[in-house]
Amino acid sequence: MLNCYEGRKACFGEKHPLTLTSLSNLGLLYEDQGRLVEAEQMLTNCMETRKAVLGKSHAETLESMDDLARLYADSGENDHAEHLLLACLETREQTLGHDHPDTLATLNSLGLLHWNIGEYERAETFYVNCLEGRRSALGDDHPDTLQSVNNLAVLFTSIGKYDLAENLYMAGLDAKMRVLGKYHPDTLGALNNLAGLYKTCSKFDLAEPLFISCLEGRRQAFGEDHPDTVISQANLAALYWQQGRYDLAEPLYIKSLDTMRRTLGDEHPDTLQALNNLVSTSPFPFPLSPRHASPLVDS
């Protein structure tokens, strides 16, 4: 990718759209690799050059602003992220309209940003506006609309509005079953989320069959070793543990731990968390080396 960027820069010049596309792609690659300082420099350079060459309202300029805002959010520079996203939103509302998918995606990004930093009232405002816009522009069954339904349900769960969250989760699950099928990853994720809500509310009789259905679906769709399948095993184990049904929780934790050791390695954080959870299911302490010992958590 670096060679592509250097080649385009030499051939077309630094300000050519193809060169800027390569610069943007390289910045995003560095972000994925955790090279955040270099990524920020490249994405900022790309954004400023696109502003100068293409204009502040051009789609590729706004795309660069989105990319840089996401980097800032991932780096904890939330004020910078919000500033860019609000500027994007204003421009897109003016040039594309309030119901354009890109405008609505920016609303969603603002909701996510404020949810991540615990500003739930502002997050709710953005999420509700996004959901209403997507329902109007795209319809109730569009994947983007269903994403908004899920995001708002997650927010309501976070702030204890469980009845509102349940209604949204159930509506989203029904639509995904109908539109995507019962083995689609998004459908299985919706099953898991509704089960998790019931677990949070201590409605264990409602949570258990949903967790079981999710686990069985993921086993069939993805296989035993897929990360989502392992997560489902751990979630069902956590439910049993919370009920004091340690004889059912322990074998699920053991199976999850064995899979993680085999696929991720002994020192991976998820493996260590699974080991920690396994310890918590036993009435007798497991021998742990000091590097593996950690406070017990209820997952």
C-alpha positions as CSV (number, residue, x, y, z in Angstrom):
1,M,0.0,0.0,0.0
2,L,2.9,2.3,0.7
3,N,4.4,1.5,-2.7
4,C,1.0,2.4,-4.3
5,Y,0.9,5.7,-2.5
6,E,4.5,6.6,-3.4
7,G,4.0,5.5,-7.0
8,R,0.8,7.6,-7.4
9,K,2.5,10.6,-5.8
10,A,5.4,10.4,-8.2
11,C,3.2,9.8,-11.2
12,F,0.2,12.2,-10.5
13,G,1.4,14.5,-7.8
14,E,0.5,14.9,-4.1
15,K,-2.9,16.5,-4.7
16,H,-4.3,14.1,-7.3
17,P,-7.5,12.4,-6.2
18,L,-6.0,8.9,-6.7
19,T,-2.9,9.9,-4.6
20,L,-5.2,11.1,-1.9
21,T,-7.2,7.9,-2.0
22,S,-4.0,6.0,-1.4
23,L,-2.9,8.3,1.4
24,S,-6.3,7.8,3.1
25,N,-6.1,4.0,2.7
26,L,-2.6,4.0,4.2
27,G,-3.7,6.1,7.1
28,L,-6.6,3.7,7.8
29,L,-4.2,0.8,7.6
30,Y,-1.9,2.4,10.2
31,E,-4.9,3.0,12.4
32,D,-5.7,-0.7,12.3
33,Q,-2.1,-1.5,13.1
34,G,-2.2,0.8,16.1
35,R,0.2,3.4,14.6
36,L,-2.0,6.2,15.6
37,V,0.4,9.1,15.4
38,E,1.3,8.3,11.8
39,A,-2.4,7.6,11.0
40,E,-3.4,10.9,12.4
41,Q,-0.8,12.7,10.3
42,M,-1.9,11.0,7.1
43,L,-5.6,11.4,7.6
44,T,-5.2,15.0,8.6
45,N,-3.1,15.7,5.5
46,C,-5.6,13.9,3.3
47,M,-8.5,15.9,4.8
48,E,-6.8,19.3,4.5
49,T,-5.7,18.6,0.9
50,R,-9.1,17.5,-0.1
51,K,-10.6,20.6,1.4
52,A,-8.2,22.7,-0.7
53,V,-8.5,20.8,-3.9
54,L,-12.1,19.5,-3.9
55,G,-13.8,21.9,-1.5
56,K,-15.3,21.6,2.0
57,S,-18.5,20.1,0.8
58,H,-17.2,17.4,-1.5
59,A,-18.1,13.8,-0.6
60,E,-14.5,12.7,-0.3
61,T,-13.6,15.6,2.0
62,L,-16.5,14.6,4.3
63,E,-15.4,11.0,4.1
64,S,-11.9,12.2,5.3
65,M,-13.6,14.0,8.2
66,D,-15.4,10.9,9.1
67,D,-12.2,8.8,9.1
68,L,-10.3,11.4,11.2
69,A,-13.2,11.7,13.7
70,R,-13.3,7.9,14.2
71,L,-9.5,8.0,14.8
72,Y,-10.0,10.7,17.4
73,A,-12.8,8.9,19.1
74,D,-10.7,5.7,19.3
75,S,-7.9,7.7,20.8
76,G,-10.1,9.3,23.4
77,E,-9.9,12.8,21.8
78,N,-13.6,13.1,22.0
79,D,-13.8,16.9,21.6
80,H,-12.0,16.8,18.3
81,A,-14.1,13.9,17.1
82,E,-17.3,15.7,18.0
83,H,-16.2,18.9,16.3
84,L,-15.5,17.1,13.1
85,L,-18.7,15.1,13.2
86,L,-20.9,18.1,13.9
87,A,-19.2,19.9,10.9
88,C,-19.9,16.9,8.8
89,L,-23.5,16.8,9.9
90,E,-24.1,20.4,9.2
91,T,-22.6,20.2,5.7
92,R,-24.5,17.0,4.8
93,E,-27.8,18.4,6.0
94,Q,-27.2,21.4,3.8
95,T,-26.0,19.6,0.7
96,L,-27.7,16.2,0.9
97,G,-30.7,16.8,3.1
98,H,-31.8,15.5,6.5
99,D,-32.8,12.0,5.3
100,H,-29.9,11.1,3.1
101,P,-28.1,7.9,4.3
102,D,-24.8,9.7,4.8
103,T,-26.5,12.4,7.0
104,L,-28.2,9.7,9.0
105,A,-24.9,7.8,9.4
106,T,-23.3,10.9,10.9
107,L,-26.2,11.2,13.4
108,N,-25.5,7.5,14.3
109,S,-21.8,8.2,14.7
110,L,-22.6,11.2,17.1
111,G,-24.9,8.9,19.1
112,L,-22.2,6.3,19.4
113,L,-19.6,8.9,20.4
114,H,-21.7,10.3,23.2
115,W,-22.8,6.8,24.3
116,N,-19.1,5.7,24.6
117,I,-18.3,8.7,26.9
118,G,-21.4,8.3,29.1
119,E,-23.3,11.3,27.8
120,Y,-26.5,9.3,27.5
121,E,-29.1,12.1,27.1
122,R,-27.2,13.5,24.1
123,A,-26.6,10.0,22.7
124,E,-30.4,9.3,23.0
125,T,-31.2,12.4,21.0
126,F,-28.9,11.5,18.2
127,Y,-30.0,7.9,18.1
128,V,-33.7,8.7,18.1
129,N,-33.3,11.2,15.3
130,C,-31.3,8.7,13.3
131,L,-33.8,6.0,13.8
132,E,-36.8,8.2,12.9
133,G,-34.9,9.4,9.8
134,R,-34.0,5.9,8.7
135,R,-37.5,4.6,9.2
136,S,-38.9,7.4,7.1
137,A,-36.2,7.2,4.3
138,L,-35.4,3.6,4.2
139,G,-38.2,1.7,5.8
140,D,-38.6,-0.4,9.0
141,D,-36.8,-3.5,7.6
142,H,-33.7,-1.9,6.1
143,P,-30.4,-3.0,7.7
144,D,-29.5,0.5,8.7
145,T,-32.9,1.0,10.4
146,L,-32.4,-2.3,12.3
147,Q,-28.9,-1.2,13.3
148,S,-30.5,2.0,14.8
149,V,-33.1,-0.1,16.6
150,N,-30.3,-2.1,18.1
151,N,-28.2,0.9,19.1
152,L,-31.1,2.6,20.8
153,A,-32.0,-0.6,22.6
154,V,-28.4,-1.0,23.9
155,L,-28.5,2.6,25.1
156,F,-31.8,2.1,26.9
157,T,-30.3,-1.0,28.6
158,S,-27.3,1.0,29.7
159,I,-29.5,3.6,31.5
160,G,-32.0,1.2,32.9
161,K,-34.9,1.8,30.6
162,Y,-35.5,-1.9,30.3
163,D,-39.1,-1.8,29.0
164,L,-38.2,0.4,26.1
165,A,-35.1,-1.7,25.4
166,E,-37.2,-4.9,25.4
167,N,-39.7,-3.5,22.9
168,L,-36.9,-2.4,20.6
169,Y,-35.0,-5.7,20.9
170,M,-38.1,-7.7,20.2
171,A,-39.1,-5.6,17.2
172,G,-35.5,-5.8,15.8
173,L,-35.4,-9.6,16.3
174,D,-38.7,-10.1,14.6
175,A,-37.6,-8.1,11.6
176,K,-34.3,-9.8,11.3
177,M,-35.9,-13.3,11.6
178,R,-38.2,-12.3,8.8
179,V,-35.8,-10.5,6.5
180,L,-32.4,-12.1,7.2
181,G,-33.3,-15.6,8.5
182,K,-32.6,-17.2,11.8
183,Y,-29.0,-18.1,11.2
184,H,-27.8,-14.7,10.0
185,P,-25.2,-13.2,12.3
186,D,-27.3,-10.1,13.0
187,T,-30.3,-12.3,13.9
188,L,-28.2,-14.3,16.3
189,G,-26.7,-11.1,17.7
190,A,-30.3,-9.8,18.4
191,L,-31.1,-13.1,20.2
192,N,-28.0,-12.7,22.3
193,N,-28.8,-9.1,23.1
194,L,-32.4,-9.8,24.2
195,A,-31.2,-12.7,26.3
196,G,-28.7,-10.4,27.9
197,L,-31.4,-7.9,28.7
198,Y,-33.4,-10.6,30.5
199,K,-30.4,-11.7,32.4
200,T,-29.7,-8.1,33.5
201,C,-33.4,-8.0,34.7
202,S,-33.0,-11.4,36.5
203,K,-35.7,-12.8,34.2
204,F,-33.7,-16.0,34.0
205,D,-36.5,-18.2,32.7
206,L,-36.8,-15.9,29.6
207,A,-33.0,-15.5,29.2
208,E,-32.1,-19.2,29.2
209,P,-34.0,-20.4,26.1
210,L,-32.7,-17.4,24.1
211,F,-29.1,-18.0,25.1
212,I,-29.5,-21.7,24.2
213,S,-31.1,-20.8,20.8
214,C,-28.3,-18.4,20.1
215,L,-25.6,-20.9,21.0
216,E,-27.2,-23.6,18.9
217,G,-27.6,-21.2,16.0
218,R,-24.0,-20.0,16.1
219,R,-22.7,-23.6,16.3
220,Q,-24.6,-24.5,13.2
221,A,-23.9,-21.3,11.3
222,F,-20.2,-20.7,12.3
223,G,-18.9,-23.9,13.9
224,E,-17.7,-24.7,17.4
225,D,-14.5,-22.6,17.3
226,H,-15.9,-19.3,16.0
227,P,-15.5,-16.4,18.5
228,D,-19.2,-15.7,18.5
229,T,-19.9,-19.3,19.4
230,V,-17.4,-19.2,22.3
231,I,-19.1,-15.9,23.5
232,S,-22.5,-17.6,23.5
233,Q,-21.1,-20.5,25.5
234,A,-19.6,-18.1,28.0
235,N,-22.9,-16.1,28.2
236,L,-24.9,-19.2,28.9
237,A,-22.3,-20.2,31.5
238,A,-22.6,-16.8,33.2
239,L,-26.3,-17.2,33.4
240,Y,-26.0,-20.5,35.1
241,W,-23.4,-19.1,37.4
242,Q,-25.6,-16.2,38.4
243,Q,-28.3,-18.7,39.3
244,G,-25.9,-20.9,41.3
245,R,-26.1,-23.7,38.8
246,Y,-22.4,-24.3,38.9
247,D,-22.6,-27.9,37.6
248,L,-24.0,-26.5,34.3
249,A,-21.8,-23.4,34.2
250,E,-18.4,-25.1,34.8
251,P,-18.4,-27.5,31.7
252,L,-19.3,-24.6,29.4
253,Y,-16.6,-22.4,30.8
254,I,-14.1,-25.3,30.5
255,K,-15.1,-25.8,26.8
256,S,-14.8,-22.1,26.1
257,L,-11.4,-22.0,27.8
258,D,-10.1,-25.0,25.9
259,T,-11.2,-23.4,22.6
260,M,-9.6,-20.1,23.4
261,R,-6.3,-21.8,24.4
262,R,-6.3,-23.7,21.2
263,T,-7.2,-20.8,18.9
264,L,-5.9,-17.7,20.6
265,G,-3.1,-19.0,22.9
266,D,-2.7,-19.1,26.7
267,E,-1.7,-15.5,27.1
268,H,-4.5,-13.9,25.1
269,P,-6.7,-11.5,27.2
270,D,-9.9,-13.5,26.3
271,T,-8.2,-16.7,27.4
272,L,-7.2,-15.3,30.7
273,Q,-10.7,-13.9,31.2
274,A,-12.2,-17.3,30.5
275,L,-9.8,-18.9,33.0
276,N,-10.8,-16.3,35.6
277,N,-14.5,-17.0,35.0
278,L,-13.8,-20.8,35.3
279,V,-12.3,-20.2,38.7
280,S,-15.4,-18.3,39.9
281,T,-17.7,-21.3,39.1
282,S,-15.9,-23.7,41.4
283,P,-16.7,-24.0,45.1
284,F,-13.0,-24.8,45.6
285,P,-10.1,-22.6,44.5
286,F,-8.2,-23.6,41.3
287,P,-4.4,-23.3,41.6
288,L,-3.4,-20.2,39.6
289,S,0.1,-18.9,39.0
290,P,0.5,-15.3,40.1
291,R,0.5,-14.0,36.5
292,H,-2.9,-15.6,36.0
293,A,-4.5,-14.5,39.3
294,S,-6.9,-11.6,39.0
295,P,-10.0,-10.4,40.7
296,L,-13.0,-12.5,40.0
297,V,-15.7,-10.9,37.8
298,D,-19.2,-11.7,37.0
299,S,-19.3,-11.8,33.2
